[in-house]
Amino acid sequence: MTATIAPLEGGSVTSPLGFTAAAAHAGLKAGGVSDVALLVSATSCATAGLFTRNAVRAAPVLYDSDLLSERPGRIRAVAMNARVANACTGAEGLAAARAMAQAAEQAAGLPPRTALVLSTGVIGVPLPVDQIAAGLRAAAARLSADGGPDVARAIMTTDTRPKHCAVRIDTPAGAILVGGIAKGAGMIHPDLATLLGVLTTDAAGEAAILAPMLRRVADRTFNAISVDGDTSTNDTVLLLANGAAGIDPSHDGALAQVFEDAVQQVARTLALAIVADGEGATKFVEIHVTGAPTETAAREVGRAIARSALVKTAVYGADPNWGRILAAAGAAGVGINPDKLSLAAAADGEAGGGREEAGGGGSESEWITLAQGGATAHADPARARATFQQKRLRLHLDLGLGRAEAVVWTCDLSPEYVRINADYTS
């Protein structure tokens, strides 16, 4: 079966058939802006979820993981709020998460135990359930297939812009759509899934098939980004499939792969948007690790480089201090032979300034070799510094140990990041 993938301009989590959404102001954010949102499916969804591995798990994570283990094929809605994470709130917090889900179900006229909840914001603050319930009722009254971008905006915290996208898969049997929203700018690091994200599709599916696919997708997207090396208490990524298109990709091997590629394309777009919007970020960095014995090893090395404060500050200062990059790779906990390491850097061909949309290319001729055989390659200092001065930087580290590879994305660490997080609650 031949199938093609194309992006949808202005697409979002409500682009797939059967999904509606809306946002409302519940008084959690100042200025009357939206801070509560509701996503609803016209039919039950097969749902997969990935949650933080931080041992301090927020009440919404506990509630959602429990509900998905019980009813992975019966989910109808996701209720969301910003400003209050409902984390480190004990038994009262879990009761509040349950009450928030019930408020969403009642507002949208759904059966009990069919709504998941997502919360983001300050840790340790009680969830104002009455305010959120009122906001969910207001949102339920204006659900719309055009409401996806409003939801993406409502769940923003330190994000500077909403993050949403969608793609269309054209098949001989008809079209399948995949959409998504995400929020995240700080407290971003793999393990698992480094943000709040909701992916939707009108394809049919089973949770048992969607779950391993979502993990594969997340490992190459949401778990391949880092802003500051911190993993949140609330990290969650959900994938909901309502079957409204009447096509089950799992029945055709080729289409199943195209479907996974489409989900990965949506997830990758959202993940890179998060890195490009990193708190205080002025530069976007792609780290390509090759020559690894396994993809997992390559990714772990990339992550170690991405979370290194010394590497990230060097990037901010346009200092081509390649020794910091090799040192970070060596601290990844992966077997490395220093004598086989080679490192090169290039300016991305589509540099466009900090906190801009991620992407771009760059030709092979732009690469400058910084290290070879684990030692200096005596690169021209002026050219190396000019490369690191660009707003979009690419690093290529070859481990010389195998054929596996992985890509990780990160940003620099600027004084603005410190300012944002020094007075986050004040």
C-alpha positions as CSV (number, residue, x, y, z in Angstrom):
1,M,0.0,0.0,0.0
2,T,1.4,3.4,-1.0
3,A,1.0,6.2,1.5
4,T,2.4,9.7,1.7
5,I,2.8,12.2,4.6
6,A,2.3,15.9,4.3
7,P,2.2,18.6,7.0
8,L,-1.0,20.5,7.6
9,E,-0.6,24.3,7.8
10,G,-1.8,25.5,11.2
11,G,-2.5,21.9,12.3
12,S,-3.0,20.9,15.9
13,V,-4.3,18.3,18.3
14,T,-7.9,18.8,16.9
15,S,-7.0,18.3,13.2
16,P,-7.8,14.5,13.3
17,L,-11.5,13.8,12.9
18,G,-13.6,13.5,16.0
19,F,-11.6,15.7,18.3
20,T,-12.7,19.0,19.7
21,A,-11.1,21.3,22.3
22,A,-11.4,24.7,24.0
23,A,-9.6,26.8,26.6
24,A,-10.8,29.1,29.3
25,H,-9.5,31.4,32.1
26,A,-9.9,30.0,35.6
27,G,-7.9,32.7,37.4
28,L,-4.7,30.7,37.7
29,K,-2.8,33.1,35.4
30,A,-2.9,36.9,35.6
31,G,-4.3,39.1,33.0
32,G,-7.4,37.0,32.1
33,V,-5.5,34.7,29.7
34,S,-6.5,31.0,29.3
35,D,-5.0,28.6,31.9
36,V,-7.4,25.6,31.7
37,A,-8.2,23.5,28.7
38,L,-10.3,20.5,27.6
39,L,-9.8,18.0,24.8
40,V,-12.7,15.7,23.9
41,S,-13.1,12.8,21.5
42,A,-16.5,12.0,20.0
43,T,-15.7,8.3,20.6
44,S,-13.6,6.2,22.9
45,C,-9.8,6.3,22.3
46,A,-7.2,3.6,22.5
47,T,-4.6,5.4,24.5
48,A,-0.9,5.0,25.3
49,G,1.0,7.1,27.8
50,L,4.6,7.7,28.8
51,F,5.3,9.2,32.2
52,T,8.3,10.7,34.1
53,R,10.7,8.3,35.7
54,N,11.4,10.9,38.4
55,A,10.7,9.1,41.7
56,V,8.8,12.2,42.9
57,R,5.7,11.8,40.7
58,A,3.0,14.4,40.6
59,A,-0.6,13.4,41.4
60,P,-1.8,13.7,37.7
61,V,0.9,11.2,36.7
62,L,-0.2,8.8,39.4
63,Y,-3.9,9.2,38.5
64,D,-3.3,8.8,34.7
65,S,-1.0,5.8,34.9
66,D,-3.5,4.1,37.1
67,L,-6.4,4.9,34.8
68,L,-4.6,3.8,31.7
69,S,-3.7,0.5,33.3
70,E,-7.4,-0.1,33.9
71,R,-9.0,1.5,30.8
72,P,-6.6,2.0,28.0
73,G,-9.3,1.7,25.4
74,R,-12.0,3.9,27.0
75,I,-10.5,7.3,27.2
76,R,-12.6,10.2,26.0
77,A,-11.0,13.4,27.2
78,V,-7.9,15.2,28.6
79,A,-8.3,18.0,31.1
80,M,-5.3,20.4,31.5
81,N,-4.2,23.3,33.6
82,A,-1.2,25.6,33.9
83,R,0.4,27.4,36.8
84,V,-0.1,24.7,39.4
85,A,1.6,21.3,39.0
86,N,-0.2,19.4,41.7
87,A,3.1,17.8,42.6
88,C,4.3,17.0,46.1
89,T,0.8,17.5,47.4
90,G,0.2,14.1,49.0
91,A,-3.1,12.3,49.3
92,E,-5.0,15.6,49.0
93,G,-3.3,16.2,45.6
94,L,-4.3,12.8,44.3
95,A,-7.9,13.5,45.4
96,A,-7.7,16.8,43.6
97,A,-6.5,15.1,40.4
98,R,-9.5,12.7,40.7
99,A,-11.8,15.6,41.3
100,M,-10.4,17.5,38.3
101,A,-11.0,14.4,36.1
102,Q,-14.6,14.1,37.4
103,A,-15.2,17.8,36.7
104,A,-14.1,17.3,33.1
105,E,-16.3,14.3,32.7
106,Q,-19.3,16.1,34.1
107,A,-18.7,19.2,32.1
108,A,-18.4,17.3,28.8
109,G,-21.2,14.8,29.6
110,L,-18.9,11.8,29.6
111,P,-19.0,8.5,31.5
112,P,-16.9,8.2,34.7
113,R,-13.3,7.3,34.5
114,T,-12.8,8.4,30.9
115,A,-10.8,11.7,31.4
116,L,-7.1,12.0,32.0
117,V,-5.6,15.1,33.6
118,L,-2.4,17.1,32.9
119,S,-1.1,19.8,35.2
120,T,2.0,22.0,34.9
121,G,3.4,24.9,37.0
122,V,4.8,25.4,40.5
123,I,5.5,22.3,42.6
124,G,4.1,22.0,46.2
125,V,1.0,24.2,45.7
126,P,-2.5,22.8,46.3
127,L,-4.6,22.5,43.2
128,P,-7.6,25.0,43.2
129,V,-10.2,22.4,42.2
130,D,-13.2,24.7,42.3
131,Q,-11.6,27.3,40.0
132,I,-10.4,24.6,37.6
133,A,-13.8,23.0,37.5
134,A,-15.4,26.3,36.6
135,G,-12.9,26.8,33.9
136,L,-13.6,23.3,32.5
137,R,-17.3,24.0,32.4
138,A,-16.6,27.2,30.5
139,A,-14.3,25.3,28.1
140,A,-16.9,22.5,27.6
141,A,-19.5,25.0,26.5
142,R,-17.4,26.1,23.5
143,L,-15.6,22.9,22.3
144,S,-14.6,23.2,18.7
145,A,-12.6,21.4,16.1
146,D,-10.6,24.6,15.8
147,G,-9.7,24.8,19.5
148,G,-6.4,22.9,19.4
149,P,-4.1,26.0,19.1
150,D,-6.0,27.6,22.1
151,V,-5.3,24.6,24.2
152,A,-1.6,24.7,23.3
153,R,-1.6,28.4,24.4
154,A,-3.4,27.7,27.6
155,I,-0.9,25.2,29.0
156,M,2.1,27.5,28.4
157,T,4.2,28.4,31.4
158,T,7.6,30.0,30.6
159,D,7.0,29.1,26.9
160,T,7.1,32.1,24.6
161,R,4.8,30.6,22.0
162,P,2.3,27.7,21.6
163,K,3.5,24.5,20.1
164,H,1.2,22.5,17.8
165,C,1.3,20.8,14.5
166,A,-0.4,18.0,12.4
167,V,0.3,15.9,9.4
168,R,-1.9,14.0,6.9
169,I,-1.3,10.5,5.6
170,D,-2.9,9.9,2.2
171,T,-3.6,6.2,1.5
172,P,-5.6,4.4,-1.2
173,A,-8.2,3.7,1.5
174,G,-8.5,7.4,2.6
175,A,-6.8,9.9,4.8
176,I,-5.4,9.5,8.3
177,L,-4.5,12.6,10.4
178,V,-2.1,12.9,13.3
179,G,-1.9,16.0,15.4
180,G,-0.3,17.2,18.6
181,I,0.4,19.9,21.1
182,A,3.1,20.3,23.7
183,K,4.4,22.7,26.3
184,G,7.9,23.0,27.6
185,A,10.8,25.5,27.8
186,G,12.5,24.6,31.1
187,M,12.9,21.5,33.3
188,I,13.5,19.6,30.0
189,H,15.6,16.4,30.0
190,P,14.9,12.8,28.9
191,D,13.5,10.3,31.2
192,L,10.5,10.2,30.4
193,A,9.1,12.3,28.4
194,T,10.4,15.7,29.4
195,L,7.3,17.8,28.9
196,L,3.5,17.7,28.6
197,G,2.4,16.5,25.2
198,V,-0.8,15.2,23.7
199,L,-0.8,13.4,20.3
200,T,-4.0,12.5,18.6
201,T,-5.0,10.5,15.5
202,D,-8.2,9.4,13.8
203,A,-6.6,6.1,12.9
204,A,-7.9,3.0,14.6
205,G,-5.6,1.1,16.9
206,E,-5.1,-0.9,20.1
207,A,-3.3,0.3,23.1
208,A,-1.1,-2.7,23.2
209,I,0.2,-1.7,19.7
210,L,0.3,2.0,20.3
211,A,2.3,1.8,23.6
212,P,5.5,0.3,22.2
213,M,5.2,2.5,19.1
214,L,5.0,5.6,21.3
215,R,8.0,4.6,23.3
216,R,10.0,4.1,20.0
217,V,8.9,7.5,18.8
218,A,9.6,9.2,22.2
219,D,13.2,7.8,22.3
220,R,13.9,9.5,19.0
221,T,12.1,12.8,19.8
222,F,11.0,13.8,23.2
223,N,13.7,11.8,24.9
224,A,16.3,13.2,22.6
225,I,16.1,16.8,23.8
226,S,17.5,18.6,26.7
227,V,17.3,22.2,27.8
228,D,18.7,22.1,31.4
229,G,19.2,18.5,32.4
230,D,16.3,18.6,34.9
231,T,13.5,16.0,34.6
232,S,10.1,17.2,35.9
233,T,7.7,15.6,38.3
234,N,4.8,15.9,35.8
235,D,6.3,14.8,32.5
236,T,3.7,13.1,30.4
237,V,3.1,12.2,26.7
238,L,-0.2,10.8,25.6
239,L,-1.3,9.2,22.3
240,L,-5.0,8.9,21.6
241,A,-6.5,7.0,18.7
242,N,-10.3,7.3,18.1
243,G,-10.6,5.4,14.9
244,A,-12.8,8.0,13.2
245,A,-11.0,7.6,9.9
246,G,-12.0,3.9,9.8
247,I,-8.4,2.8,9.0
248,D,-6.3,0.6,11.2
249,P,-2.6,0.9,10.1
250,S,-1.6,-2.2,12.0
251,H,-3.4,-4.4,9.4
252,D,-0.8,-3.5,6.7
253,G,2.9,-3.7,7.5
254,A,3.9,-0.9,5.1
255,L,1.2,1.4,6.3
256,A,2.0,0.7,9.9
257,Q,5.5,2.0,9.3
258,V,4.3,5.1,7.5
259,F,1.9,5.7,10.4
260,E,4.7,5.5,12.9
261,D,6.8,7.8,10.7
262,A,3.9,10.3,10.8
263,V,3.6,10.2,14.6
264,Q,7.3,10.6,14.8
265,Q,7.2,13.6,12.5
266,V,4.7,15.3,14.7
267,A,6.6,14.4,17.9
268,R,9.9,15.6,16.4
269,T,8.4,19.0,15.3
270,L,7.1,19.5,18.8
271,A,10.3,18.4,20.5
272,L,12.5,20.7,18.4
273,A,10.1,23.6,19.0
274,I,10.6,23.0,22.8
275,V,14.4,23.2,22.4
276,A,14.3,26.3,20.2
277,D,12.1,27.9,22.9
278,G,14.3,26.9,25.8
279,E,14.3,29.3,28.7
280,G,16.8,32.0,27.9
281,A,18.1,30.2,24.9
282,T,20.0,32.1,22.2
283,K,21.3,29.1,20.2
284,F,20.0,25.8,19.0
285,V,22.4,22.8,18.9
286,E,22.1,19.5,17.1
287,I,24.4,16.7,18.4
288,H,24.9,13.8,16.0
289,V,26.7,10.8,17.5
290,T,27.8,8.1,15.1
291,G,30.1,5.1,15.3
292,A,28.4,3.7,18.4
293,P,28.0,0.0,19.2
294,T,24.2,0.6,19.7
295,E,21.6,3.3,19.2
296,T,21.1,3.5,22.9
297,A,24.8,4.1,23.5
298,A,24.9,6.8,20.9
299,R,21.9,8.5,22.5
300,E,23.3,8.3,26.0
301,V,26.5,10.0,24.8
302,G,24.5,12.7,23.0
303,R,22.4,13.3,26.2
304,A,25.6,13.6,28.3
305,I,26.9,16.3,26.0
306,A,23.5,18.0,25.8
307,R,23.1,18.3,29.6
308,S,26.7,19.5,30.3
309,A,26.6,23.0,31.7
310,L,30.2,23.5,30.6
311,V,29.4,22.6,27.0
312,K,26.2,24.7,27.0
313,T,27.9,27.8,28.5
314,A,30.8,27.4,26.0
315,V,28.2,27.4,23.2
316,Y,26.6,30.6,24.6
317,G,30.0,32.3,24.7
318,A,30.9,31.1,21.2
319,D,34.0,29.3,22.7
320,P,35.0,26.2,20.6
321,N,36.2,24.4,23.7
322,W,36.1,20.9,22.1
323,G,37.7,19.4,25.2
324,R,34.5,20.0,27.2
325,I,32.5,18.0,24.6
326,L,34.8,15.0,24.7
327,A,34.9,15.1,28.5
328,A,31.1,15.1,28.6
329,A,31.0,12.2,26.2
330,G,33.4,10.3,28.5
331,A,31.1,10.8,31.5
332,A,28.1,9.3,29.8
333,G,28.7,5.8,31.3
334,V,29.2,4.3,27.9
335,G,32.3,2.4,27.0
336,I,34.4,4.7,24.8
337,N,38.0,4.5,23.4
338,P,39.4,8.1,23.5
339,D,41.9,7.3,20.8
340,K,39.0,6.6,18.3
341,L,37.0,9.8,18.9
342,S,36.7,12.5,16.3
343,L,34.7,15.7,16.6
344,A,33.5,18.2,14.0
345,A,31.3,21.3,14.0
346,A,29.3,23.2,11.4
347,A,27.0,26.2,11.4
348,D,23.5,25.2,10.4
349,G,22.7,26.5,6.9
350,E,19.4,28.0,8.0
351,A,20.5,29.9,11.1
352,G,17.8,32.3,12.1
353,G,18.3,33.5,15.6
354,G,17.6,32.2,19.1
355,R,14.2,30.8,20.0
356,E,13.2,30.4,16.4
357,E,11.6,27.3,14.8
358,A,14.1,24.4,14.8
359,G,15.2,22.7,11.6
360,G,17.7,23.4,8.8
361,G,20.5,21.7,7.0
362,G,24.0,22.8,6.2
363,S,26.4,21.5,3.6
364,E,29.2,19.0,4.1
365,S,31.8,21.8,3.1
366,E,30.9,23.7,6.3
367,W,32.3,21.1,8.7
368,I,35.4,21.9,10.6
369,T,37.3,19.1,12.4
370,L,38.1,20.0,16.0
371,A,39.5,16.8,17.3
372,Q,40.8,13.6,15.7
373,G,41.9,10.4,17.5
374,G,40.9,12.0,20.8
375,A,43.3,14.9,20.4
376,T,43.4,18.3,18.8
377,A,43.0,18.5,15.0
378,H,44.6,22.0,15.1
379,A,41.6,23.7,13.6
380,D,41.9,27.3,12.6
381,P,40.9,29.2,15.8
382,A,39.2,32.1,13.9
383,R,37.1,29.7,11.8
384,A,36.2,27.6,14.8
385,R,35.0,30.6,16.8
386,A,33.1,31.9,13.8
387,T,31.3,28.5,13.6
388,F,30.3,28.6,17.3
389,Q,29.1,32.2,17.0
390,Q,26.2,31.1,14.8
391,K,22.7,30.8,16.2
392,R,22.4,27.3,15.0
393,L,25.2,24.8,15.6
394,R,25.7,21.2,14.6
395,L,28.2,18.9,16.3
396,H,29.2,15.5,14.9
397,L,31.0,13.1,17.3
398,D,32.2,9.8,15.8
399,L,33.0,7.2,18.5
400,G,34.7,4.9,16.0
401,L,33.2,1.7,17.7
402,G,30.3,0.6,15.4
403,R,27.6,1.6,13.0
404,A,24.8,2.8,15.3
405,E,23.9,6.5,15.6
406,A,21.5,8.9,17.3
407,V,20.7,12.6,17.2
408,V,20.0,14.7,20.3
409,W,19.0,18.4,20.4
410,T,19.8,21.0,23.0
411,C,20.3,24.8,23.4
412,D,22.8,27.0,25.1
413,L,22.7,28.1,28.8
414,S,22.5,31.9,29.2
415,P,22.3,34.4,32.1
416,E,18.6,34.8,31.1
417,Y,17.9,31.2,32.1
418,V,19.3,31.9,35.6
419,R,17.1,35.1,35.8
420,I,13.9,33.2,34.8
421,N,14.5,30.4,37.3
422,A,15.9,32.5,40.2
423,D,12.5,34.1,40.8
424,Y,10.1,31.5,39.3
425,T,7.7,31.5,42.3
426,S,8.1,35.1,43.4
